[in-house]
Amino acid sequence: MKYSELIKPLGIDTEQAGFMFGRKSLFEKVVNLGWIKPVVDRHSCKLYDIREVEACWERLRAEGLPDDKK
């Protein structure tokens, strides 16, 4: 196992979370829906817990967005 696989960042910003989601706008939408809140929320710094971002992605995969028509 590589060292980089063992060490994961704990906090990520909106850009990085948007990259994980594939679209920044999609991540911003789940933030606006209240599915996830930043751990650090300052004027110049907004960080999210990477575990919560991953859990939010799993919820999105399982449930979809509330306004999506199935």
Rosetta blueprint (number, residue, H / E / L):
1 M L
2 K L
3 Y H
4 S H
5 E H
6 L H
7 I L
8 K L
9 P L
10 L L
11 G E
12 I E
13 D L
14 T H
15 E H
16 Q H
17 A H
18 G H
19 F H
20 M H
21 F H
22 G L
23 R L
24 K H
25 S H
26 L H
27 F H
28 E H
29 K H
30 V H
31 V H
32 N H
33 L L
34 G L
35 W L
36 I L
37 K L
38 P L
39 V L
40 V E
41 D E
42 R L
43 H L
44 S L
45 C L
46 K E
47 L E
48 Y E
49 D E
50 I H
51 R H
52 E H
53 V H
54 E H
55 A H
56 C H
57 W H
58 E H
59 R H
60 L H
61 R H
62 A H
63 E H
64 G L
65 L L
66 P L
67 D L
68 D L
69 K L
70 K L
